[in-house]
Amino acid sequence: MRIDLIPDTPAEPQVGKKRRLVITSPNRMRRAKARTAGLDSDSRYNELLQSIYDAALICDLEGNIVDANARAIEFLLYKRTELVDMTVFNVISGADESLIHTLCDNLEDERYTLIQAYCRRKNATLFPAEIAVNKLNLGEIHLCFFLRDITWRRQAEAMLRTEHNAIQNAYNGIAVADIEAKLEYVNPAVARMWGYDGPADLLETDVRDLLCDVDKASEMIGSVMGDGEDWTGEMLATGRDGQEFDVAVSAVCNRNSDGDIVGMVFSLADVSDRKAAEAAQRENEQHRVMLESLGAACHHLGQPATVLLANLGIIQKKLAGGDAVVPQLVDSSIEAVKTLGQILRKLNAVNEYKTTHYLGDENDEGEQSRILEI
């Protein structure tokens, strides 16, 4: 809606019309002016009263309602004739004569007084109201009560309190940055995540200063602020103590009521534990595969070792009484095969992947110096 305040242009004089001159006695003129002024004053008063946005009740100093506007009739569901037979105490829940005395005392020094109260409709329902009271001189002093229904505002305030409490107590971090990527609001979870004493310590901090990869952070900010696109990913962050940790970041535009981008809203979650768990799971999977492969190798090596041991036993019996060197070689081979069988049995029984130092050098941490412990 557009409102133009254009000054009135003076009316052009009408040409060709004769003016009628009326001569009136001074007394008659004064009486006519008084009647016109009285009618004019009443008309303007009623027009002003009915045009007021709030419900208006005019009361005397005893609380009796003497006038009301159409908005009051709409709010309170009474007819005007019913309202002027009531007192303001019937409308304002919990009010009594002491309220009038308090208002009169306060309005001696103040221009108006605000009251937060509940008002009662004709159907006995209540609604929260903000009531402004001031003095009105209508030949004698009256009190004017302006009632505004604040049900929607109360609901909005309650919703805002609920949302604020939810954000303040959220496990994930919530942060709001301005158009220059400087933090305007952070919840306690963000402060805990980065190791600060409280949210106030992070205000006015550039978002890029909290992340390790400044180029990637700048790219994220450009994507959100420049292109208006949502951004989701994981980045490495630096805590107050210099320790690095993994954080999942979700960033979206923060827009004002006109739809203009005025900053960013971040949702942050520390995923270091999840990353460590994933790494441990991958390592366990590798160990499982190694053990399964080792078990399969033992199974496949065990069969030829058994055959070899059987054949050497037969050869030993055939060569009895012959060359003394050959039986010794056979005996040595049988011992080696038995040792191989024992090793295969131990390997097949391994259920945990552990390594030990191969050459006994505990200071050598290289992979080539370690061997599977059985």
WOCOR-V968174 format. One record per pair of residues at least 24 apart in sequence whose C-alpha atoms are under 8 Angstrom apart, sorted by the first residue. I is the first residue (numbers start at 1). J is the second residue. D is the distance in Angstrom with one decimal. If there is no record, write none. Layout:
<<I & J & D> <I & J & D>>
//
This chain:
<<54 & 146 & 5.8> <54 & 147 & 5.7> <54 & 148 & 5.5> <55 & 145 & 8.0> <55 & 146 & 5.6> <55 & 147 & 4.9> <55 & 148 & 6.5> <56 & 144 & 6.8> <56 & 145 & 5.6> <56 & 146 & 4.6> <56 & 147 & 6.3> <57 & 88 & 8.0> <57 & 144 & 5.8> <57 & 145 & 5.1> <57 & 146 & 6.6> <58 & 142 & 6.7> <58 & 143 & 5.9> <58 & 144 & 4.6> <58 & 145 & 6.4> <59 & 87 & 7.8> <59 & 88 & 7.3> <59 & 142 & 5.7> <59 & 143 & 5.2> <59 & 144 & 6.3> <59 & 145 & 7.7> <60 & 141 & 7.2> <60 & 142 & 4.7> <60 & 143 & 6.1> <61 & 100 & 6.8> <61 & 141 & 7.4> <61 & 142 & 6.1> <61 & 143 & 6.8> <62 & 97 & 7.4> <62 & 100 & 7.1> <63 & 87 & 5.3> <63 & 88 & 5.4> <63 & 89 & 7.0> <63 & 97 & 7.4> <63 & 100 & 6.8> <64 & 88 & 6.3> <72 & 147 & 7.8> <75 & 121 & 7.3> <76 & 120 & 7.1> <76 & 121 & 4.5> <76 & 122 & 6.1> <77 & 121 & 6.1> <77 & 122 & 5.6> <77 & 123 & 7.6> <78 & 121 & 7.7> <78 & 122 & 6.0> <90 & 120 & 7.4> <91 & 119 & 5.4> <91 & 120 & 5.1> <91 & 121 & 7.1> <92 & 117 & 6.9> <92 & 118 & 6.1> <92 & 119 & 4.6> <92 & 120 & 6.3> <93 & 117 & 7.0> <93 & 118 & 5.6> <93 & 119 & 5.5> <93 & 120 & 6.3> <103 & 133 & 7.8> <107 & 134 & 6.9> <107 & 135 & 7.1> <111 & 135 & 7.9> <127 & 151 & 6.4> <128 & 154 & 7.8> <172 & 267 & 6.9> <172 & 268 & 5.8> <172 & 269 & 5.2> <172 & 270 & 7.9> <173 & 266 & 7.9> <173 & 267 & 5.7> <173 & 268 & 4.7> <173 & 269 & 6.1> <174 & 265 & 7.4> <174 & 266 & 5.7> <174 & 267 & 4.9> <174 & 268 & 6.3> <175 & 265 & 5.8> <175 & 266 & 5.0> <175 & 267 & 6.7> <175 & 268 & 7.9> <176 & 263 & 7.3> <176 & 264 & 5.8> <176 & 265 & 4.5> <176 & 266 & 6.2> <177 & 207 & 7.7> <177 & 263 & 5.5> <177 & 264 & 5.2> <177 & 265 & 6.4> <178 & 262 & 6.2> <178 & 263 & 4.2> <178 & 264 & 6.5> <179 & 225 & 7.6> <179 & 261 & 7.7> <179 & 262 & 5.4> <179 & 263 & 4.2> <179 & 264 & 7.3> <180 & 206 & 8.0> <180 & 263 & 7.5> <181 & 206 & 5.7> <181 & 207 & 5.8> <181 & 208 & 7.9> <181 & 221 & 7.5> <181 & 263 & 7.0> <181 & 264 & 7.4> <182 & 206 & 4.4> <182 & 207 & 6.1> <183 & 207 & 6.8> <190 & 268 & 7.5> <193 & 239 & 7.5> <193 & 270 & 6.9> <194 & 238 & 7.3> <194 & 239 & 4.4> <194 & 240 & 5.8> <195 & 239 & 6.0> <195 & 240 & 5.5> <195 & 241 & 7.2> <196 & 240 & 6.7> <210 & 237 & 5.9> <210 & 238 & 5.8> <210 & 239 & 7.3> <211 & 235 & 7.2> <211 & 236 & 6.1> <211 & 237 & 4.2> <211 & 238 & 5.8> <212 & 236 & 5.6> <212 & 237 & 5.3> <212 & 238 & 6.1> <224 & 251 & 7.0> <224 & 252 & 6.2> <224 & 253 & 6.1> <224 & 264 & 7.4> <225 & 253 & 6.6> <225 & 261 & 7.1> <225 & 263 & 7.1> <225 & 264 & 7.4> <228 & 252 & 7.8> <228 & 253 & 6.3> <228 & 261 & 8.0> <229 & 253 & 7.5> <245 & 270 & 7.3> <245 & 271 & 7.8> <245 & 272 & 5.8> <246 & 270 & 6.1> <246 & 271 & 5.4> <246 & 272 & 5.0> <246 & 275 & 7.7> <247 & 271 & 5.4> <247 & 272 & 7.1> <287 & 352 & 7.7> <287 & 353 & 5.8> <290 & 353 & 7.9> <291 & 350 & 7.4> <291 & 351 & 7.1> <291 & 352 & 7.7> <291 & 353 & 7.0> <294 & 347 & 7.1> <294 & 348 & 7.2> <295 & 347 & 7.1> <295 & 348 & 5.2> <298 & 344 & 5.5> <298 & 345 & 7.7> <298 & 347 & 6.9> <298 & 348 & 6.1> <299 & 348 & 7.9> <301 & 344 & 7.8> <302 & 341 & 6.9> <302 & 344 & 6.9> <305 & 337 & 6.4> <305 & 340 & 7.5> <305 & 341 & 7.0> <306 & 341 & 8.0> <308 & 337 & 7.5> <309 & 334 & 6.1> <309 & 337 & 6.1> <309 & 338 & 7.6> <346 & 374 & 6.3> <347 & 374 & 6.4> <350 & 374 & 6.7>>
//
